[in-house]
Amino acid sequence: AGKTLVAQVPILMNGLNKGLSIFVVPTTALAIDLARRMKELLRRKIAEPTIPPLAWHGELSEYDRELIKRNIREGRQGIIFTSPEAVTGALLPSIYSAAKSGLLRYLIIDEAHLIAQWGDSFRPAFQALAGLRRGLLESSEGTPFRTILMSATFSPENVEILDTLFGPAESVQMVSAVHLRPEPRYW
């Protein structure tokens, strides 16, 4: 509970012009929903009349696609909710530009257990995120960005794989709040 707040707080505290948070999600519907909720929070928090599109998805107009890429490069996007395929594809040059300019603050991967579970046979872009992260860290100017891997269903095997992909283990900090959640039952 409250995983999304991890990504929202830096934007709500600093606004859209203080670096970029990339929030990778597994579905377009989730990206659009998170962007909608983030826009609502921003409208209440800041007196910014125009908030750019916050989700990258296939239904965006060419104008909005170019606007998002430009905003990423110029440090005015704040946050982008998107898929691993977009981060490793269409958004990649803009993201590298932001990293080289010291504008990248967070790489957040929601449902990170999917990196280990889906592997290379289904949506390999999830596993490519680890290599992308290394490349972005090498290209980054100034303070390195933080990587946050979130899930409500990490297994010990998931944690081991993620340590291997995103380690070294001595630089990984594990924060956990394990609790049992009731599951619905039908009789």
N, C-alpha and C positions, 0 to 999 in steps of 0.2 A: 504494500500500500504506500502510495506517495512517491513512487519512482519518478514520475514525470516532473514533480516539483524540483528534483535535482537539476534538471535542465532549465526550468523556468526561472529559478531564483536569480542566477547571474544576469539574465536579461531584464528581469523586473527591477533589479537593483541598479544596473548600469545603463539600461536602454539599448537601443539597436546600434549605436555608433561606437561601442567599446569592444570590438572584436567579434569573432564568429564562433558560434557553437553549431556543430554539425550533429544532428540527431538522427541516427539511422534506425529505421523501423522496418519490419518485414512486410507490411501491406500498405497499399495506397490509401485505403480507407482510414487506417490509423494515422498516417501522415496528415491527411486532410483534417481529421478530427482534432488532432493535437494542435495543428496550425490555427484552427477555428477558436479553440479554447485559449491559446496563447494570445491571439488578437484581442479577444474579449478582455483578458487580463491587462494587456498593454493599453487598451483604450481607457480603462479605469485608472491606470497608474500614471500614464504620461499624457500630456496634452498634444500629442503628435496627431495632426489631422490625417496624414497619409501613412499607412503602414503597408509595406510591400507585401507581396505574396510570401507566405512563410512555408509553403509546402511545394516541393518539386514533384510533379506527376505528369502523366501523359496527356492530360486534358488542358495543360497550360497553353496559352497563346504564345506565338513566337515573341511578341513584345514582352510578355511576362518572363519568358525564359531568358531573354537578353537582359532584362532589368535585374533579375536575380543574379546572373553571372557578374554583371557590372557592380552591383551592390556588394557581392562577396569580395571582388577584387579591390574595391574602394573602402571596405570596412563599414558599410552601412546596412548590411543585411541583418546582423545580430544573431539570428538563428535560422536554420533551414531544416525542415523535417523531410526526410527523403529515404530512398531505398539504397541498398548497397550497390545495386547496378548503376544508379545515377552517380553515386560518389566515385565509383571506379570508372565511370564513363564520361557522360556529358558535362558533369560539374568538375571533373578532375583538373583541367587547366586553371580554372578560376580558384579552386581550393589551393593548388600549389602556389599560385600568385599571392593569395592571402597569407599562406604560411611563410613565404619568403619575405613578406612585408611585416611579419610579426603580428598579424591580425587574427590568427587562429588561436582560440582559447580552450575549446573543448571538443573532443570527439566522443560522442556518447552513442553507445550501441545498446538499443533496447532489445529484449529477448535474446540476449547474447548466447544463451544455451544453444540456439539454432546453429551457431558457428560450428559447434562440435557435432550436433545431431545430424545436420543435413550434409555436412562434409563436402566432398568434391563432386558428388553425383547429382545433387539438386541445388541450384542457385549457388554455384561456386564463388560468386562475388562476396558472399559472407566470409569465406576463409581468406579471400584476397584483401580484406580489410586490415589484416595484421601486417601484410607487406606494405600496403598503402600507408599505414600508420608509421612504420619505420622510415619510409621515404620522406614523409612529411616532417617527421622529427629531424631528420638530417638536413632538410631544407629550411627549417624554421629559424627565424631571427629572434633574438631576445629570449624571453622566458619561454621554455617549452610548454606546449599545450598539455592539458590533462586528458587522459583517456579514461572513460568510465564505462564499464561493462555491467549492464543491469539485467536481472531476470528474477522472477519469483520461483523458478524451478531449476536451480543449479544442482546437479548431482556431483558427487566426488569426481567422477570421470570428466564431466564438463570442466570443472575447476582445473583439473590436471592438464587438459588440452589447452585451455585458455592461458594457463601459466606458460606452457610451452610456446604458444603462438605470440603472446603479448608480453612475455617476460623480458629480461631475466627475473626469476622468482624474487630476488632480493629487492627489486624495485617495484614489486606489486604489493599493494595494500588491499587486503580483503576486508570488506565491511559487510557484516551479515546481520540480518534480523529475522531469524528463522521462527516461524510460528505455523501451527497447523491451521489450515483453512477448511471450513466445513464444505463438503462436497454434496451436491444434491443427490437424493436417492428417490427412486420411483418404485412404488410397490404396486 
